[in-house]
Amino acid sequence: MTGRLDGKIAIIVGAGQQHGQSMGNGRATAIRFAEEGASCLLVDRNPAWAEETRALMSGAEHEVFAVDVTDEDACRAVIAAAVARYGRIDILHNNIGTSTGDRPTFDLPVEDWDRIMDLNLKSMFMLCKHALPVMRAQGSGVILNISSTSSLSKRPTLAYKTSKGAINTMTQHIAAENAAFGVRANVIVPGLIDTPMAIERRVRETGRSHDEIKAERDALVPMGRMGSAWDVAHAAVYLASDEAAYVTGVLLPVDGGLLLKRG
């Protein structure tokens, strides 16, 4: 049976994940891309986490590349490694992000602002910057950037929301700038998702149980439950596939109706 991404070459940035009770968005997307026939370069700062992802993937044409993508030379090396290994880049999936240390405006240290912006926004810009010449020369390519419903609704802290809002506008700019070259760019906007990044940090910081944290988040969603990483991964497969060949510049919520509630 033909996969929806057969023969495609994908870079998945943030393909590993911290340990926890659930699946992370990057890992789930890597698994789904492989199931649909893509060969993947798994990029993560922690190579052991990326290797754990690779062990769960079907197929053999996957490689791990360990770098810190807040450095431009590292971003340039990611793109060069994909071209050297596979000869092309069909999909760039930017999945990394953090909200650790975020605070209200009056209480946010500049160094925390810089750290969050560097990881969430600057890294995506640099990876797109270096991938676009390859995609434009090919006459095709897909960029998928992960944002958040925090970008579109009222939140109590500043840097995470601002970085994710900037991802939205940056991606729309890239979509308009590169449409004539056959390159599409879209944003996935997850809501409350049951991932280790979301749950484990809150357990550590509050001392509350996993069940308490999950129940509290479930209750906020109109559909009555958080999403899973698979929900995000399924959306990524669609947007990366030729089924979405006429879709670019879109912000696609995967949120169980959360934005309808938040406004």
URCOR-V109745 format. One record per residue. PSI is psi in whole degrees, 0 to 359 (* if undefined). OMEGA is omega in radians with two decimals (NA if undefined). D_FIRST is the distance of its C-alpha to the first C-alpha in Angstrom with 2 decimals. Layout:
psi=PSI omega=OMEGA d_first=D_FIRST
psi=PSI omega=OMEGA d_first=D_FIRST
This chain:
psi=134 omega=-3.11 d_first=0.00
psi=132 omega=3.08 d_first=3.80
psi=157 omega=-3.10 d_first=6.44
psi=344 omega=3.13 d_first=9.64
psi=25 omega=-3.12 d_first=11.70
psi=129 omega=3.09 d_first=10.08
psi=357 omega=-3.13 d_first=13.32
psi=148 omega=3.06 d_first=15.59
psi=122 omega=-3.06 d_first=18.68
psi=137 omega=2.92 d_first=20.09
psi=124 omega=3.10 d_first=23.53
psi=111 omega=-3.09 d_first=23.96
psi=123 omega=-2.99 d_first=27.69
psi=42 omega=-3.07 d_first=28.77
psi=344 omega=3.06 d_first=25.81
psi=186 omega=3.07 d_first=28.10
psi=155 omega=3.00 d_first=30.13
psi=159 omega=-3.13 d_first=33.33
psi=147 omega=3.14 d_first=33.29
psi=190 omega=-3.07 d_first=33.46
psi=351 omega=-3.04 d_first=32.29
psi=182 omega=-3.10 d_first=29.26
psi=140 omega=3.08 d_first=26.42
psi=159 omega=-3.09 d_first=27.19
psi=317 omega=-3.11 d_first=25.45
psi=317 omega=3.14 d_first=24.78
psi=315 omega=3.13 d_first=23.30
psi=320 omega=3.13 d_first=21.01
psi=319 omega=3.10 d_first=19.83
psi=316 omega=3.14 d_first=19.26
psi=315 omega=-3.13 d_first=17.17
psi=320 omega=3.10 d_first=15.00
psi=317 omega=3.14 d_first=14.78
psi=318 omega=3.11 d_first=13.69
psi=329 omega=-3.12 d_first=10.99
psi=6 omega=2.98 d_first=9.66
psi=4 omega=-3.14 d_first=10.08
psi=151 omega=2.91 d_first=13.80
psi=135 omega=-2.92 d_first=16.62
psi=137 omega=2.90 d_first=19.58
psi=115 omega=-3.04 d_first=23.35
psi=108 omega=-3.04 d_first=24.70
psi=129 omega=3.10 d_first=28.19
psi=151 omega=3.07 d_first=30.76
psi=333 omega=-3.13 d_first=34.48
psi=103 omega=-3.06 d_first=34.02
psi=329 omega=3.14 d_first=31.98
psi=320 omega=3.12 d_first=31.97
psi=319 omega=3.11 d_first=30.23
psi=323 omega=3.09 d_first=27.56
psi=324 omega=3.07 d_first=27.13
psi=322 omega=3.07 d_first=26.66
psi=313 omega=-3.11 d_first=23.78
psi=323 omega=-3.11 d_first=22.20
psi=341 omega=-3.13 d_first=22.57
psi=357 omega=-3.02 d_first=20.34
psi=145 omega=3.03 d_first=17.43
psi=158 omega=-3.13 d_first=14.34
psi=169 omega=-3.05 d_first=14.33
psi=354 omega=-3.00 d_first=17.66
psi=47 omega=-3.12 d_first=18.28
psi=141 omega=-3.13 d_first=20.28
psi=152 omega=3.06 d_first=24.05
psi=137 omega=3.11 d_first=26.84
psi=114 omega=-3.04 d_first=29.62
psi=114 omega=3.10 d_first=32.69
psi=165 omega=2.98 d_first=34.97
psi=108 omega=-3.00 d_first=37.10
psi=8 omega=2.97 d_first=35.82
psi=357 omega=3.11 d_first=39.16
psi=129 omega=-3.06 d_first=40.37
psi=322 omega=3.11 d_first=39.67
psi=324 omega=3.10 d_first=39.67
psi=319 omega=3.11 d_first=36.94
psi=318 omega=3.08 d_first=34.82
psi=321 omega=-3.13 d_first=35.44
psi=325 omega=3.09 d_first=34.42
psi=310 omega=-3.11 d_first=31.06
psi=316 omega=3.14 d_first=30.14
psi=321 omega=-3.14 d_first=31.61
psi=319 omega=3.13 d_first=29.71
psi=317 omega=3.14 d_first=26.31
psi=318 omega=-3.14 d_first=27.30
psi=321 omega=-3.07 d_first=28.76
psi=318 omega=-2.98 d_first=25.77
psi=344 omega=3.10 d_first=22.88
psi=351 omega=-3.11 d_first=24.80
psi=172 omega=3.05 d_first=23.89
psi=115 omega=3.12 d_first=23.37
psi=329 omega=-3.05 d_first=20.88
psi=129 omega=2.94 d_first=21.46
psi=114 omega=-3.10 d_first=24.66
psi=109 omega=-3.10 d_first=24.53
psi=111 omega=-2.97 d_first=28.11
psi=349 omega=-2.98 d_first=28.33
psi=157 omega=3.09 d_first=31.73
psi=161 omega=3.11 d_first=34.83
psi=152 omega=2.97 d_first=37.88
psi=4 omega=-3.10 d_first=40.59
psi=129 omega=3.12 d_first=42.75
psi=357 omega=-3.12 d_first=46.39
psi=147 omega=-3.09 d_first=46.09
psi=171 omega=2.98 d_first=49.24
psi=158 omega=-3.02 d_first=51.12
psi=313 omega=-3.03 d_first=52.44
psi=346 omega=-3.04 d_first=55.98
psi=9 omega=-3.03 d_first=54.90
psi=115 omega=3.07 d_first=52.06
psi=143 omega=-3.11 d_first=53.00
psi=323 omega=-3.13 d_first=52.20
psi=328 omega=3.07 d_first=50.53
psi=321 omega=3.01 d_first=48.06
psi=310 omega=-3.11 d_first=47.38
psi=317 omega=-3.11 d_first=46.74
psi=315 omega=3.14 d_first=44.47
psi=316 omega=3.13 d_first=42.26
psi=320 omega=3.14 d_first=42.17
psi=315 omega=-3.09 d_first=41.40
psi=313 omega=-3.01 d_first=38.38
psi=321 omega=-2.98 d_first=37.00
psi=307 omega=-3.05 d_first=37.81
psi=321 omega=3.14 d_first=39.17
psi=318 omega=3.12 d_first=36.29
psi=317 omega=3.10 d_first=33.80
psi=313 omega=-3.07 d_first=36.13
psi=321 omega=3.10 d_first=36.45
psi=317 omega=3.07 d_first=32.75
psi=316 omega=-3.14 d_first=32.15
psi=315 omega=-3.05 d_first=35.19
psi=339 omega=3.08 d_first=33.93
psi=328 omega=-3.01 d_first=30.27
psi=318 omega=3.10 d_first=31.27
psi=324 omega=3.10 d_first=32.83
psi=312 omega=-3.12 d_first=29.65
psi=319 omega=3.13 d_first=27.53
psi=321 omega=3.12 d_first=30.26
psi=326 omega=3.09 d_first=30.47
psi=332 omega=-3.00 d_first=26.74
psi=18 omega=3.13 d_first=27.05
psi=160 omega=3.09 d_first=24.27
psi=157 omega=-3.14 d_first=23.60
psi=130 omega=3.01 d_first=23.22
psi=127 omega=3.08 d_first=25.80
psi=120 omega=3.12 d_first=25.37
psi=137 omega=3.14 d_first=28.58
psi=124 omega=3.09 d_first=29.22
psi=220 omega=-3.12 d_first=32.42
psi=151 omega=3.02 d_first=33.89
psi=341 omega=3.06 d_first=35.48
psi=334 omega=-3.13 d_first=38.66
psi=342 omega=-3.00 d_first=38.65
psi=10 omega=-3.11 d_first=39.19
psi=165 omega=-3.12 d_first=41.52
psi=131 omega=3.10 d_first=44.81
psi=158 omega=-3.06 d_first=44.69
psi=348 omega=-3.08 d_first=47.60
psi=165 omega=-2.86 d_first=46.86
psi=306 omega=-2.86 d_first=46.70
psi=317 omega=-3.12 d_first=44.71
psi=310 omega=3.13 d_first=41.24
psi=315 omega=-3.11 d_first=41.41
psi=317 omega=3.14 d_first=42.79
psi=319 omega=-3.12 d_first=40.20
psi=326 omega=3.04 d_first=37.30
psi=321 omega=3.11 d_first=39.03
psi=326 omega=3.05 d_first=39.40
psi=318 omega=3.12 d_first=35.67
psi=308 omega=-3.06 d_first=35.11
psi=323 omega=3.10 d_first=37.60
psi=316 omega=-3.11 d_first=36.62
psi=320 omega=3.09 d_first=32.97
psi=321 omega=3.06 d_first=34.10
psi=313 omega=3.14 d_first=36.42
psi=321 omega=3.12 d_first=33.72
psi=313 omega=-3.12 d_first=31.53
psi=320 omega=-3.08 d_first=34.49
psi=329 omega=-2.96 d_first=35.62
psi=4 omega=-3.12 d_first=32.37
psi=321 omega=-3.11 d_first=30.72
psi=346 omega=3.13 d_first=32.21
psi=10 omega=3.11 d_first=30.54
psi=14 omega=-3.11 d_first=26.97
psi=127 omega=3.08 d_first=26.95
psi=149 omega=3.10 d_first=26.11
psi=127 omega=-3.12 d_first=27.63
psi=163 omega=-3.13 d_first=27.29
psi=132 omega=2.93 d_first=28.66
psi=131 omega=-3.05 d_first=27.27
psi=85 omega=3.14 d_first=30.31
psi=149 omega=3.00 d_first=29.90
psi=227 omega=3.13 d_first=32.58
psi=110 omega=-3.07 d_first=33.57
psi=139 omega=-3.12 d_first=30.69
psi=84 omega=3.12 d_first=31.02
psi=159 omega=3.08 d_first=30.65
psi=321 omega=-3.14 d_first=32.92
psi=322 omega=-3.11 d_first=34.46
psi=320 omega=-2.97 d_first=35.53
psi=313 omega=-3.02 d_first=36.68
psi=321 omega=3.13 d_first=38.02
psi=319 omega=-3.13 d_first=40.39
psi=325 omega=3.06 d_first=41.86
psi=314 omega=-3.14 d_first=42.39
psi=316 omega=-3.02 d_first=44.20
psi=329 omega=-3.05 d_first=46.27
psi=340 omega=-3.06 d_first=47.35
psi=7 omega=3.11 d_first=47.56
psi=166 omega=-3.09 d_first=45.89
psi=162 omega=3.04 d_first=43.23
psi=317 omega=-3.09 d_first=39.49
psi=320 omega=3.13 d_first=39.73
psi=313 omega=-3.12 d_first=42.49
psi=315 omega=-3.11 d_first=40.71
psi=318 omega=-3.14 d_first=37.48
psi=321 omega=3.12 d_first=39.45
psi=318 omega=-3.13 d_first=41.40
psi=321 omega=3.09 d_first=38.36
psi=319 omega=-3.05 d_first=36.60
psi=341 omega=-3.12 d_first=39.75
psi=345 omega=-2.99 d_first=39.61
psi=130 omega=3.14 d_first=36.32
psi=326 omega=3.12 d_first=36.53
psi=357 omega=3.02 d_first=33.42
psi=4 omega=3.13 d_first=35.30
psi=153 omega=2.96 d_first=33.12
psi=159 omega=2.97 d_first=31.96
psi=172 omega=3.03 d_first=28.38
psi=167 omega=3.09 d_first=26.21
psi=332 omega=3.12 d_first=24.60
psi=327 omega=3.08 d_first=21.21
psi=317 omega=3.10 d_first=22.55
psi=318 omega=-3.11 d_first=23.33
psi=319 omega=3.12 d_first=20.05
psi=320 omega=3.09 d_first=18.06
psi=321 omega=3.13 d_first=20.49
psi=319 omega=3.10 d_first=20.04
psi=313 omega=3.14 d_first=16.27
psi=309 omega=-3.07 d_first=17.11
psi=331 omega=3.13 d_first=20.05
psi=340 omega=-3.02 d_first=18.39
psi=168 omega=3.09 d_first=15.54
psi=347 omega=3.04 d_first=16.16
psi=334 omega=3.14 d_first=16.41
psi=28 omega=-3.05 d_first=19.80
psi=339 omega=-3.12 d_first=20.81
psi=21 omega=-3.10 d_first=24.08
psi=117 omega=3.07 d_first=24.90
psi=150 omega=-3.14 d_first=27.44
psi=19 omega=-3.04 d_first=30.53
psi=142 omega=2.94 d_first=29.37
psi=109 omega=-3.05 d_first=30.52
psi=104 omega=3.07 d_first=27.95
psi=136 omega=2.98 d_first=29.57
psi=83 omega=-2.84 d_first=27.60
psi=7 omega=3.12 d_first=30.71
psi=22 omega=-3.13 d_first=30.89
psi=11 omega=-3.07 d_first=33.61
psi=319 omega=-3.13 d_first=35.80
psi=332 omega=3.06 d_first=36.84
psi=326 omega=-3.14 d_first=37.93
psi=317 omega=-3.07 d_first=40.28
psi=328 omega=-3.10 d_first=41.51
psi=* omega=NA d_first=41.96
